[in-house]
Each structure stands twice: as C-alpha cells, then as structure tokens.
Amino acid sequence: MQEATLSARRGAPSSEEDDGRDESKTKKPSRLAVNVSPYLGPFVASAPCLAITLPLLILLALAVAILSRSRSGILVSPLDTLPRVPLLLGSSLEGLASDFGSLGVPLCRSKHGKIVEWTSKDLLKGLEEFVPIYETRPIKNNMYGMGFDHSFGLWFMARWLKPDLMIESGAFKGHSTWILRQAMPKTRIISLSPRHPEKYLRKGPAYVDANCTYFAGKDFVDFGSVDWASVLKKHGIMDPSRVLVFFDDHQNELKRVKQALKAGFHNLIFEDNYDTGTGDHYSLRQICDQFYISGGGHSCFKDSDEARIRMKRKKFWEKAVDIEELCGQGEAWWGVRGYMRDDFNHSNKPISYEEHIQNSRFIESVLDIYWELPPVAGPSLTHQTRYDPARAPNPIIEDGKFGLFRRLGLTRFEASVFNGYTQMVFLQLSASATR
Ligand SMILES: C[S@@+](CC[C@H](N)C(=O)[O-])C[C@H]1O[C@@H](n2cnc3c(N)ncnc32)[C@H](O)[C@@H]1O
C-alpha cells in the first residue's frame, strides 16, 4: 500500500462490510526514521568507531546521571503534571527531549486525587512476564489493531484488576480478545463488533475465543443499546463494578462514559485516547484539555511560543500537529479543530468552548481515577517515529536503558509493533456516579 494512503487520517469505515480499521496504527517506521536515526545513533548498540562514540558516550552518561536524578522511573500518579526534563544535550537530540515541558500535557482530574495501586516496579515486572506471552500471539501482523504497548497495558490491567467479566467493544480480528484471555484464562468475555472475528479466518490468522459471547455479525448490538442488566444476570454477574470494559471501537468517549455509568460499570479502559487535534473520536485527553488544567488550553497565535514549539516537534514526530492543524475556524483548538468527532469520524459536530468546558466538568465529577499507560520504552530504544514522546507520560524503560530493553527481550520485536501508542487510559468511575 502507498505510504501516502497509509498516513492519511480518515474516517475509517465501520460497517460490517468495510470494518472500521484503525489506521492510526498502520504506519511503519519510515521517512522520519531516516530523519531521526542520526540523532538516535549514540543510543543504539553498535559503536563503529570509538573515537567518535567515546565523547558521545561520556555525554550520554552525564545526561543519564542527571536525568535519573531528576525523575524516578515512571510516573503513575494521575496528578502528575510535572514539567518534563529540559533539553540537556544540545540541539541534535531535540526530537527526544520535551519542549512541552513549559506547556505541559493535560490530564483528567479526578475528584479526590485517587491513584492506581500499581507502581513502576509492578509495570516492569509485568513487562518481563508479558514479552514471552506476546511472542506467542496468533495474529502477528495486527495492522489496524493494537501493537505492543497497548497489548501490554490491557493484559497488565486485566490481570491486576481480576474482573468477574470482561467486555470488549471493537474486536477486529480478535487480537485484544486473545490478550484478555491471556490475562484471565477462565473469565468470561463478551465481545461486541460489527464483523465477527471468525470472518477473518478465511484470509489469515484471527482469534475466536471459546469462552466468549459474541454480539457480532448478525447478532451485533452497539454497547449503548445492550440491555446490560439482563445480559449481566444471564452471565451470573451481580455486581457491575466487578466488570472490566475495554473500548476499542472509535466512538465518542464522552458518549461511552455516559453509557457505562448508566449500566453501573466502574472500570473502563479506552484504547485510543487521542491528543487534542488528532484522531477520529472525541477522547478523554481531548475532553480534559482545558485552560484551567495545568498544561491545558492552546494558543492559535501564529507568533506564539506554542506555535514555534509545535512546528519544531512536527519535524520529528508524525502525529505531532502544528498550529495550522490544531486550530479551526474562530481559533477553535478543542477536540479536533473545534469538532467533537464520533464513530471513526463518520460523524462530527462543532461544539462551542462552553460545551467543551461542561464536558470536562462532567467527566471530572464522575472520575475516581484517570491513569494513562506510559509507553513501554523511549523512542531511542523502540525506534518508533509516530507519537511525540513529549505528549506522553515518561516511558517504563527510559531512553538510554538499552541493557534493560534487551534483557527483557524487546529487541526481538519489529519496530512497527511499537508504533501504535495513543495514550491508552484506565478510568475508574466513582461509585456515587454509577448509582
Ligand atoms: C481498531 S479495531 C479494533 C482492534 C482490536 N481491538 C485489536 O486490538 O486488534 C476497531 C473495531 O471496532 C469495530 N467497530 C466499529 N463500530 C463499532 C461499534 N459501534 N461497536 C463496536 N465495535 C465497532 C470495527 O469493526 C473494528 O473491528
């Protein structure tokens, strides 16, 4: 397929015939890999000439020492809005460092600042266990579906939360169903998807689970139209707070949160939590991007610091957006150029800034926990070229820790599996909100 076709953002089809594929996951390392690789050179394993690499290694050691003093592993607190580490190594490594330090990255505030139970250590331990599992995945090429980072996140959270039932909305060929099954071998799954994953078996690898109720194909029902009380009863589930719901269906996440609240579900994971100005549906990240949030709100002035920073980041990262792309008519920067997108961008509605504020106030009022999964490793290790690391939490394995990256077996994977990160998010809705 043509590079240009793959990179074009679009409203992916979502009907049973054309199946909504997530093209935000499709791009292989390419043009930008060429641009960035010279800057990444000092970090990678091979060192052709000691005379050239020695000074660089000294610089690197210095930087690692300073960086490790300035941040301790990953950040798991949803309240984390600390500025990112400033650029220390000079202009040749600009693409890796975060100029967004001065602007920050907005996160959804929860009511009481509750945080997740797991720590950075738990994530690292989980990674060690997950790598050999991921190697046995039946669908090796999951273009349009989840890559390594989100597969790990889903597996880790499902295993940690140990739900009584797992619901998945958006199955595609069944990779995420397989991940849920690896996390919880005996737990029932309910999977909703317009096209049954078994249909893909005709063309190649797909996964159909024996302990899964499929609302798919002719039995497809949208999550918002299911009579959850009766479905849960049928499956012997008395307490909806013991259910984990995973959304990878590219629907407006505000709509999905309201539907989940109505059904009494507390634990939700959204696969695609797109940054402001990107993606095909209104996401939690977009909803919570507000001037009153640290790092939130944007400037549409062409002569602003933000405009300059964005222009610079765009040179390095494919999904970075500049002011032109960010801002729509009347300097509308929220959502995507002032639009609330839904259903793979098949539907989009302009919203006022007041409405956008109300949406985030609503989300804040029902949230106990908001936690964005960090990327598994820094871009100098994964060689991913798509998402801007400055718009993501610090990775589990930070740049420079190649030994750890290799020890965990992550060098065995193609770079393309690390290209699909879109800030997967875990939400815990408060009990009072679901009553
Ligand atoms: C990005 S794919 C899912 C990828 C899958 N989770 C994986 O990791 O491989 C999106 C899926 O959502 C499905 N979809 C489209 N509209 C939907 C809806 N209203 N409810 C549930 N799934 C929907 C599409 O048919 C497609 O299979």
The ligand as a Gaussian input file, in Angstrom:
#p B3LYP/6-31G(d) Opt

LIG

0 1
 C       -9.299000      -0.704000      15.785000
 S      -10.339000      -2.012000      15.520000
 C      -10.185000      -2.987000      16.979000
 C       -8.861000      -3.643000      17.115000
 C       -8.791000      -4.746000      18.137000
 N       -9.223000      -4.307000      19.445000
 C       -7.374000      -5.238000      18.201000
 O       -6.662000      -4.891000      19.113000
 O       -6.947000      -5.932000      17.306000
 C      -11.903000      -1.281000      15.676000
 C      -13.024000      -2.278000      15.594000
 O      -14.225000      -1.638000      16.035000
 C      -15.287000      -2.151000      15.263000
 N      -16.452000      -1.273000      15.414000
 C      -16.928000      -0.311000      14.592000
 N      -18.025000       0.253000      15.134000
 C      -18.249000      -0.376000      16.314000
 C      -19.224000      -0.252000      17.334000
 N      -20.191000       0.645000      17.265000
 N      -19.150000      -1.079000      18.387000
 C      -18.163000      -1.991000      18.492000
 N      -17.196000      -2.136000      17.559000
 C      -17.244000      -1.345000      16.483000
 C      -14.712000      -2.225000      13.885000
 O      -15.483000      -3.037000      13.062000
 C      -13.315000      -2.801000      14.201000
 O      -13.349000      -4.190000      14.228000

